[in-house]
Amino acid sequence: MSATSAHYAQLDAWIDAHFDEQVKFLQALVQVPTDTPPGNNAPHAERTAELLKAFGYQAEKHAVPDPEVKAYGLQSITNLIVRRPYGAGKTIALNAHGDVVPPGEGWTHDPYGGEIQDGAMYGRATAVSKSDFSTFTFATRALESLGLPLKGGVELHFTYDEEFGGEMGPGWLLAKGLTQPDLMIAAGFSYQVVTAHNGCLQMEVTVHGEMAHAAVPDTGTDALQGAVHILNALHALNADYKQVTSKVEGITHPYLNVGQINGGTNTNVMPGKVVFKLDRRMIPEENPAEVEASIRKTIEDAAKTFNPPRGGKQLQVDIRRLLLAHAMVPLAGNQPLVDAIQKHGSQLFGEPIPAVGTPLYTDVRLYVERGIPGVIYGAGPRTVLESHAKRADERVQLEDVRRATKVIARTLLDLLT
């Protein structure tokens, strides 16, 4: 049996008929905060499982042991798997993450309200990526509503560690052997199917000088001035990185950012220690080991060229890797996913759906690293900027949610019949 236009019309009609229910499901998910940090996300998993049970879906609750979560810097993680086996054939995983960055300032809507205005739902995680909890759940329900014989199965993977790299989310489920799908689709946006993304190296650098009274600064070594010297050397690398371009459409060049700096004890004390954290985005063509070695050498060379006061201590630096997320590269087996999403996406959105790369990094790479072909596609606008993801007033257009759900449902039907 193969899918027909009549089947697609039935899927679309079911999704339209249940869309109010889908919107309420998404609102309920947004209304349970999952700010990470602090990362107390087990309550959201419990609420999600409860909502899924009302649809007849039994969610397996896989709690990551407390010592592992605490060592990771979070409070609680319970990852969910919903298994929907239909018959012999390929299993397709649909993964979305529930953890999000804290809302921050500047909101004109309640970040946990799920308020709807002018056809958009506002709230933290409405676009990234609780929207795709709803997209994937209702696409699967629509598929099953047809009552057709299907080959293979669907697994919903709802995880809670993407903001910290995914190792305690999909990485943990895969490492424990709790799942081994054949194909996967991860949460994304509606107007492109993403087949590749950047890698990311995050490092913590501690600069040690020697504290001194501000009245007699020559008796110490200013760790802040030393850190600035090192930071200037690091930021200067960005000029060189602009000359390193990727061949993947949608990805430009590497970039280094320093996102956090801490140090000092008081205004009248010259700081003896400063800590900063850097984020280095790596294009798919780069070698992560070489990138890390280069960053370390830049830091160490800059520390050596910093001149402390006469008799002052030489700067010392400690460098610690926080995260190494490999780039997502296209696997040959992802073509059926790309073809189906592009076909149905162009029909439903009325415009071509390009296959591109993205400068973001995601936990999709953890599936791809294990040889599981995957793509990124879901409910959202053309760009991260439009979605306000990680900014005030994050929102998703409900019409994008509706149409993306239809695209996923039709894609599942194509691949499982």
C-alpha positions as a printed Julia matrix, in Angstrom:
417×3 Matrix{Float64}:
   0.0    0.0    0.0
   1.21   3.53  -0.71
  -0.11   6.87   0.47
  -2.61   8.67  -1.75
  -3.88  12.22  -2.0
  -7.07  11.02  -0.29
  -5.02   9.83   2.69
  -3.23  13.2    2.89
  -6.61  14.96   2.84
  -7.8   12.74   5.7
  -4.72  13.59   7.76
  -5.17  17.3    7.13
  -8.84  17.13   8.07
  -8.12  15.28  11.33
  -5.48  17.86  12.32
  -7.86  20.73  11.52
 -10.62  19.09  13.57
  -8.33  18.63  16.58
  -6.35  21.85  16.33
  -8.05  23.58  19.26
  -7.11  20.57  21.37
  -3.52  20.8   20.09
  -3.31  24.49  21.03
  -4.53  23.75  24.56
  -1.95  20.94  24.84
   0.82  23.38  23.89
  -0.47  26.0   26.32
  -0.42  23.46  29.15
   3.22  22.61  28.34
   4.28  26.28  28.24
   2.61  26.94  31.59
   5.01  24.6   33.43
   8.4   26.4   33.63
  11.55  24.55  32.59
  14.19  27.23  33.11
  17.65  25.73  32.63
  19.5   26.71  34.75
  18.47  25.77  37.38
  17.16  22.79  35.43
  14.48  21.27  37.64
  12.68  19.65  34.72
  11.25  16.41  36.1
   7.93  18.14  36.99
   7.41  19.09  33.32
   8.01  15.5   32.25
   5.39  14.36  34.77
   2.89  16.88  33.42
   3.66  15.89  29.82
   3.17  12.2   30.62
  -0.15  13.02  32.28
  -1.36  14.95  29.23
  -0.23  12.18  26.87
  -2.1    9.59  28.92
  -5.34  11.38  28.07
  -4.62  10.52  24.41
  -4.03   6.86  25.26
  -0.24   7.26  25.05
   1.88   5.64  27.75
   5.1    7.58  28.3
   8.06   5.68  29.7
   9.73   7.86  32.34
  13.5    7.53  32.32
  14.87   9.49  35.27
  18.57  10.31  35.08
  20.11   9.42  38.49
  20.43  12.42  40.82
  24.23  12.2   41.24
  24.71  12.39  37.45
  22.3   15.32  37.13
  23.85  17.24  40.04
  27.38  16.67  38.73
  26.16  18.09  35.44
  25.01  21.27  37.15
  21.25  20.66  36.94
  18.57  19.63  39.44
  16.38  16.93  37.85
  15.88  15.29  34.46
  13.26  12.75  33.46
  13.35  11.92  29.76
  10.26  10.46  28.1
   9.85   7.83  25.38
   6.47   7.01  23.85
   6.69   3.89  21.65
   4.07   3.36  18.94
   4.94   0.11  17.11
   2.84  -0.76  14.07
   4.63  -3.68  12.44
   7.91  -4.81  10.93
   9.88  -1.94   9.42
  11.8    1.18  10.32
  11.31   3.08  13.55
  11.21   6.88  13.22
  12.07   8.92  16.31
  10.6   12.4   16.77
  12.65  14.38  19.29
  11.87  17.72  20.94
  13.4   19.24  24.06
  11.49  20.81  26.93
  14.34  22.61  28.7
  14.75  26.32  27.94
  16.82  29.31  28.96
  15.27  31.52  31.66
  12.93  34.22  30.3
  15.04  37.27  31.18
  13.73  40.83  31.03
  11.58  42.84  28.64
   8.51  40.65  28.19
   5.15  42.21  27.28
   3.42  38.85  27.81
   3.56  36.36  30.66
   6.49  34.07  29.7
   4.57  31.11  31.15
   1.1   32.17  30.07
   0.75  30.69  26.6
  -1.19  33.84  25.7
  -2.55  34.1   22.16
  -2.59  37.4   20.26
  -2.95  38.04  16.53
  -2.62  34.35  15.69
   0.57  33.79  17.69
   1.15  32.07  21.02
   3.6   33.85  23.34
   5.75  32.26  26.02
   9.12  30.74  26.7
   9.54  27.56  24.61
   6.54  28.25  22.37
   8.93  28.17  19.39
  11.88  26.19  20.8
  10.71  23.56  21.26
   7.57  22.75  23.21
   5.69  23.61  20.02
   7.05  20.4   18.55
   5.9   18.34  21.52
   2.51  19.2   20.06
   3.53  18.93  16.39
   4.96  15.45  16.8
   2.25  14.16  19.15
  -0.66  15.3   17.0
   1.02  14.2   13.75
   1.33  10.71  15.23
  -2.27  10.74  16.43
  -3.41  11.86  12.98
  -1.42   9.05  11.35
  -3.05   6.46  13.61
  -6.52   7.88  12.99
  -6.39   6.51   9.42
  -6.4    2.92  10.69
  -4.11   1.85   7.84
  -1.64  -1.05   7.98
   1.75   0.53   8.67
   5.28  -0.84   8.49
   7.59   0.14  11.34
   6.81   2.48  14.2
   7.12   5.93  15.74
   8.86   6.92  18.96
   8.33  10.26  20.65
  11.47  11.37  22.48
  10.81  14.29  24.83
  14.07  15.21  26.54
  15.36  17.88  28.9
  19.01  18.69  28.3
  19.43  20.44  24.95
  20.46  23.75  26.52
  23.36  21.98  28.27
  24.38  19.94  25.23
  22.08  16.92  25.21
  24.36  14.38  26.9
  21.8   13.81  29.68
  18.91  13.88  27.19
  19.11  11.94  23.91
  22.76  11.13  24.64
  21.79   9.37  27.86
  18.88   7.46  26.28
  21.1    6.26  23.43
  24.07   5.39  25.64
  21.84   3.31  27.93
  20.47   1.38  24.96
  16.93   2.55  25.67
  16.34   3.43  22.03
  17.89   2.75  18.62
  15.7    4.26  15.92
  16.41   3.95  12.21
  15.56   7.56  11.3
  14.83  10.69  13.28
  13.3   14.13  12.98
  14.13  16.77  15.58
  12.37  19.98  16.49
  12.95  22.79  14.02
  11.26  25.49  11.96
   8.75  25.2    9.15
  10.34  26.92   6.16
  13.48  24.84   5.75
  14.62  21.31   6.48
  17.99  21.38   8.19
  20.47  18.64   7.29
  23.66  19.99   8.9
  24.68  22.27  11.73
  27.72  23.74  13.42
  29.68  22.16  16.2
  30.35  23.98  19.45
  33.31  24.08  21.84
  32.73  25.73  25.21
  35.59  26.34  27.62
  36.11  27.9   31.04
  39.3   29.91  31.5
  40.51  30.88  34.98
  43.11  33.65  35.06
  45.19  33.77  38.26
  47.06  36.92  39.25
  47.77  38.22  42.75
  45.36  40.3   44.84
  46.51  43.71  46.05
  45.08  46.77  47.8
  43.89  49.3   45.25
  46.05  51.94  46.94
  49.24  49.98  46.17
  48.49  48.2   42.88
  52.14  47.54  42.07
  52.26  44.96  44.87
  50.08  42.5   42.91
  49.19  41.25  39.46
  45.83  42.39  38.13
  44.0   39.28  36.92
  41.38  41.43  35.2
  43.95  43.27  33.1
  45.49  39.9   32.33
  42.11  38.51  31.32
  41.5   41.52  29.04
  44.88  40.88  27.4
  43.86  37.27  26.74
  40.37  38.28  25.61
  41.8   40.7   23.07
  43.88  37.87  21.62
  40.83  35.6   21.44
  38.53  38.17  19.89
  41.19  39.01  17.3
  40.77  35.45  15.99
  37.34  36.34  14.59
  38.94  38.36  11.81
  40.77  35.21  10.67
  37.67  33.04  11.1
  35.78  35.15   8.56
  38.19  33.86   5.92
  37.22  30.23   6.73
  33.96  29.55   4.9
  31.74  26.51   4.86
  30.45  24.82   1.71
  27.15  24.06   3.49
  24.37  26.46   2.48
  23.12  28.34   5.52
  26.44  28.13   7.39
  28.99  30.9    6.93
  32.15  30.89   9.04
  33.41  30.01  12.54
  32.94  32.47  15.39
  34.19  32.91  18.94
  32.16  34.59  21.67
  32.86  35.2   25.36
  29.51  35.1   27.1
  30.29  35.25  30.81
  32.94  36.88  33.01
  33.26  36.77  36.81
  35.97  37.97  39.17
  37.18  40.23  41.92
  36.24  40.51  45.58
  35.54  44.23  46.12
  35.83  47.62  44.44
  38.95  48.57  46.41
  40.79  45.33  45.77
  42.74  44.52  42.63
  41.34  41.18  41.48
  43.5   38.12  41.89
  41.26  35.79  39.9
  38.98  36.21  36.9
  36.96  33.45  35.23
  35.43  33.69  31.76
  33.58  31.25  29.54
  33.92  31.14  25.77
  31.85  29.6   23.01
  33.53  28.65  19.72
  31.21  27.66  16.86
  32.79  25.17  14.47
  31.7   24.7   10.85
  31.22  21.08   9.72
  34.53  21.09   7.81
  36.63  21.84  10.92
  38.47  19.32  13.08
  37.36  19.81  16.73
  40.68  18.59  18.2
  42.62  21.09  16.08
  40.24  23.9   17.01
  40.61  23.19  20.72
  44.4   22.98  20.48
  44.49  26.32  18.66
  42.32  28.05  21.28
  44.45  26.7   24.11
  47.64  27.89  22.42
  46.19  31.38  21.86
  45.29  31.65  25.55
  48.62  30.31  26.8
  50.66  32.51  24.44
  48.73  35.61  25.48
  49.24  34.83  29.16
  53.0   34.58  28.6
  53.15  37.99  26.88
  51.3   39.8   29.68
  53.78  41.9   31.67
  53.04  42.08  35.4
  54.47  44.9   37.58
  58.11  44.61  38.58
  58.3   41.79  41.07
  54.7   40.76  40.42
  53.67  37.17  39.79
  53.38  35.9   36.24
  49.83  35.18  35.09
  48.7   31.57  35.42
  45.77  30.15  33.49
  43.65  27.05  33.95
  41.63  25.92  30.92
  38.73  23.51  31.24
  36.56  22.16  28.46
  32.86  22.45  29.32
  31.31  21.1   26.13
  32.37  19.62  22.84
  29.38  19.25  20.54
  30.33  17.84  17.16
  28.83  19.25  14.0
  25.86  17.5   12.43
  26.74  16.23   8.99
  24.27  14.79   6.48
  24.11  10.99   6.38
  23.17   9.34   3.1
  20.11   7.68   4.64
  18.39  10.98   5.4
  17.24  11.53   1.8
  13.77   9.96   2.21
  13.14  12.35   5.11
  14.34  15.34   3.13
  12.33  14.38   0.04
   9.06  13.84   1.94
   9.34  17.03   4.01
  10.22  19.12   0.96
   7.33  17.68  -1.07
   4.67  18.16   1.58
   6.14  21.38   2.94
   6.07  23.06  -0.45
   2.46  21.96  -0.99
   1.23  23.11   2.4
   3.26  26.32   2.74
   3.05  27.3   -0.93
   6.79  27.83  -1.34
   9.94  25.72  -1.74
  11.38  24.2    1.45
  15.18  24.29   0.99
  17.53  21.77   2.57
  20.14  23.85   4.39
  22.58  23.97   7.27
  22.23  26.13  10.37
  24.85  27.9   12.49
  23.15  26.6   15.64
  24.15  23.38  17.33
  21.58  20.89  18.6
  21.34  17.5   20.27
  20.42  15.95  16.89
  24.14  15.39  16.43
  23.99  12.7   19.14
  21.74  10.56  16.93
  23.79  11.25  13.8
  27.05  10.38  15.6
  25.56   6.91  16.17
  24.77   6.5   12.48
  21.07   7.4   12.73
  20.13   9.63   9.76
  18.23  12.68  10.89
  16.92  16.09   9.91
  15.57  19.12  11.76
  12.01  20.21  10.97
   9.05  21.46  12.96
   6.89  24.47  13.83
   8.41  27.92  13.59
   9.24  30.93  11.42
  11.97  31.38   8.84
  14.64  32.5   11.31
  15.54  32.23  14.97
  15.37  36.04  15.13
  11.72  36.04  14.07
  10.84  33.49  16.76
  12.42  35.57  19.56
  13.9   32.31  20.86
  16.12  33.04  23.88
  14.78  36.62  23.88
  11.75  38.41  25.31
   8.33  37.67  23.83
   9.2   34.34  22.23
   6.29  33.31  20.05
   5.08  30.85  17.43
   2.49  31.45  14.72
  -0.28  28.94  15.28
  -0.78  28.54  11.53
   2.85  27.38  11.29
   2.11  24.82  14.03
  -0.94  23.57  12.13
   0.82  23.25   8.77
   4.02  21.76  10.21
   1.91  19.11  11.96
   0.39  18.2    8.61
   3.84  18.01   7.0
   5.1   15.64   9.7
   1.97  13.49   9.55
   2.18  13.13   5.78
   5.92  12.38   6.0
   5.33   9.64   8.54
   2.64   8.13   6.31
   4.99   8.13   3.31
   7.79   6.46   5.24
   5.69   3.85   7.06
   3.54   2.62   4.16
